[in-house]
Structure formats: C-alpha cells, structure tokens
C-alpha cells in the first residue's frame, strides 16, 4: 500500500528529468536496523544521505548548497554524539545532575576519567574515557565548536536548515516508513522520535505503514513506569499522525479474484497458459473488481477473461477460488489477509511437490481442503481427525461420510466431539471434494508436521501393514501362520503394530476381535504382554467385558491385571464371576 502511494505521487513528475523532479522518495525500514544500529540515528543519516545525493545531482558538488547539506549532516552528527555522551556522564558522575552546556560536559567527562579513588569509579571512568576517545578527532572538534549552544537551539537550527535545503532544492521529501510494527518497542519508538524532529517542516511528508495496535503496545512498553490511559496513548498518536488511513479487509469478491490471479500465475509458470494471455487476463480481472459492488463477480465472468484453451486449464482453479473465497474471508486464522492467503498457497505448492516426489497421487482440491482444516480448525478437532484415521483400516472415515451427507442435504449433524460443531467446520464440510469416501492418510502424511499422533502410520513397514490387514480379518482363533509372520518382522516392529491395534481398540470400544488380534503379538513376543496390559488398563472399569476373561486367564503376564480387576469395586460383577469361576483371584 505504501509503495502504491509512492508510485501514484511519482506520476506527478512523469516525463521530467531526475534533477527536475519535485518529489524525492526515501524508503526506510526500521526493522532492518534492529539489533545492528540505532534506528533514530539510521533514519536521520538516511535523510541526510538522500539530501546530499540530490544536491550533487542537481547542483555543482562544490557549490554553497552542497556545503549547506554537509553542514546539516554535521548537526545530525552533533546530536548523535551528544546523545552518546550525556547519558554516560549523567549516569556515572556521583550525584550527577544535568550539565548546562557541552563545554561543562566535556570538562566533567575529562575530570571523571582522571578520578580513580575507588575500583568502581575506575571502571566508570575508563568507560567514559574509552567512549570519548572512540569518537575520533572530528567528533571531538564538533563538540567543542557547538559547546556554547543548548540542545534545543541545535534542534531548532537543524529543523531550519532542513526546511531551507528542501526549499532551495525545490523538492518535497516523502519518507516511506515500512514494517514499524515488526520492531521491538524501543526501535519503534526511536523511529517515531526521529521522525518528530523532522515533522511539520514544509515540503516534508512521512507515510507510515504499521499495525496501530502494535504501535500502541510499543508506546505502553516504552512508558512502562508511567500509567497511561487509552486517551493518552491516542493523544500521542494524534500529535504524530495527521491523516490516519485504515486499510480495509478484503471482501469475498476481492479474495476470489486474488485467488484466481495467484492460481493463474502458477498455471502460467507451469507453462499451461501463455504469458501474454495471463497479462491480459490479469488486467481484465482487476477491471472486474470495479463492478463487484453491484452484486459480486460470478464464475462465468471470470472464465470469460481467458481464451477458450486457457479457460479449460484454469477452470479447476476458478472452481476452487469460488469455494474458498467465502471461508477465507470468515475463517479466524486467515480473515482475508492477502499475506496469509499467499503463504497458504505457497505451502500448498510445496506439499504438491513433496507428494509428486514421493510418487503419491493427490487430488489438489483434497490437498487444499485438508490444509484449510489444518490451518483453521481447532487443534483438538485436527487431533481427533488424525486419531480416527489411525484407527481406521483403510483411511476412510465413516463418521465423516455421515456428517458430510447430512450437511449436503441441509440437515444438522451430531458428533461425539463438540469441536466438530464449530462454524468453520460447518462451512468446511460443504467444500468439494468430499473426503469421507477418500483415504485421507496421504493427505495427513503431508500434514504430519502438525501431528505427532500420525507417527504410528508413518512407522509401520510394508510387511507390518500387511499383517495388520490380515489381523483385522481374524475374529475368534489365534492363527499360527500370522504369529510366525509377526516373529519375522522383529520385536520392535511388533510393538509398533501392537500400539496401532491399541488405538484401533480404543476407537472401537475394544471389541473381542481386536483383543484376539493383539494376542497374536503376545504369542510371538510374550515380553510385550506388559505393553498390552497397559493398553487394556485404559478400558474404563465399568466397561470391562466378560468375553475377554477366557482369552486372558492362561496368560502369565495377565494374572496380576486380572487380580486388580477382580478387586476393583467398579468392575462389573459378571466379569468378577468369570475370573473367579476359572480360578482367578
């Protein structure tokens, strides 16, 4: 936005030679200097450098105007030196008070440098002495030359010189300040204070891009020891900012066009559409926005900005933009922010490439939908989705099929997890493609940076996955051939398989066939019996099943667990009877 304002002002000088232009622009980013340089000094130095550059461009380097600019630079240097020495002297002179003039200040600093009565004073003296010596001959001379003038006088003279230089150069200096809200409070305030030195000088304008609340927080942090009301913070702003402009959030039409443009640009980079066609389409898309207030921008109008061949290539993207625009405007974690939308699409492109490199066939629309869920749904809802996918044998989620069908028919839906009832998810469920009928594990694989719960899916080898599928078909007896297969994959892989079955068990309320599947693993590796005990102990006492007891009674690793179950007052009596009838204690 700042750059656009600058470009619009530059049009006023269109056709003029550089030395005849009335507007001179200086771009200043305080964030770049953070931690490396004093932002206040950096801004003043940037201004003086720009004036020197313009004077050399417009005048003879040896003329009086260039010399005046050099004098202006000296005044800035004087302020920086004074700013360095004053705090040193006031902080280090015992019982120090404000010194009237720089001549006295220099004398005080010199005397302090010779005062070595105590060890502490020696350290302080040396610090001041070293700082003063580091100034160099030119700076020392500068201090002495201006010692008789007070700081307010120096500032007034600097502002007067600044105004005279702009008038003689016949320029208006426009300083574009960006990223102020990214700075630490001290840097942000230092920049504002430096601007204050040059504000309200004729032929000067500052255009500042910043999040207002962030700057308000910086003001509060800067005056941490002073209780500031909201009114005082506002007053601080009002004295600096003459014309506040709030950049409005993008609406649905703007986001839709922005998405189409980003997708079409991607298509052009891939070589799917011609660059000239893309450039024309971009101009036409922007023209469409001028009529958006009349009732939105229908898909048919967007398609018409492309020729027939290109329209066919980008139609799927236009459909996606049509679906996504509304939800990207309303979703809390995006709110129509262009930067976040661009980052969202950049991440999509990376994931699409990762999928291609891994030989994965991924529907781009499904990838978009899953990343949107990852970005905007609550962490609990995303974790629940991962958990259910791990419990599923084929990655297809029946519960998702059911609620998608209800939403499609306009019905309300119920879920065990209340996190699935959020306004975002209700809108998300309407998006195409439907994911309930798809194996979502590849999509979650690409999202695994957000979920460690998916580790079990990642860790299983191809052989273990085949065994898992075979175990899912077992419903009553232990099959020796499967036990032998489990022995072949090793104990570590067998334990991962047991963990996976435990998750499936917890998701299906621990059916008998799931327990039989896990017993195949303890038959192959009895040492893993204690691991299974831990999983079975997660079953709520009141839901312990009598059908489990005959399967567990002859297992040495289960005896202690069965004793605990038998002594637990919450265990159903029928389960206790089964334990005791078979000789359990």
Secondary structure, DSSP 8 states (H G I E B T S, - for coil): -HHHHHHHHHGGGTT--GGG-SEEEEEEEHHHHTTTS-HHHHHHHHHHHHHHHHHHHHS-TTSHHHHHHHHHHHHHHHHHHHHHHHHHHHHHSTT----SSHHHHHHHHHHHHH--SSHHHHHHHHHHHHHHHTTHHHHHHHHHHTTTS-HHHHHHHHHHHHHHHHHHHT-EEEEEEE-GGGS-HHHHHHHHHHHHHHTT-TTEEEEE---HHHHHHHHHHHTTTS---HHHHHHHHHHH-SS--------HHHHHHHHHHHHHHHHHHTTSS-HHHHHHHHHHHHHHHTTGGGT---HHHHHHTS-HHHHHHHHHHHHHHHHHHHHHHH-TTTTT-HHHHHHHHHHHHHHHHHHHHTT----HHHHHHHHHHHHHS-HHHHHHHHHHHHHSSSS--HHHHHHHHHHHTT-----SSGGGGSHHHHHHTTSSS--TTS-THHHHHHTGGG-GGGHHHHH--HHHHHHHHHHHT--SS--HHHHHHHHHH-HHHHHHHHHHHHHHHHHTT--HHHHHHHHHHHHH-GGGHHHHHHHHTTS-GGG--GGGHHHHTT-GGGHHHHHHHHH-TTS-HHHHHHHHHTT--
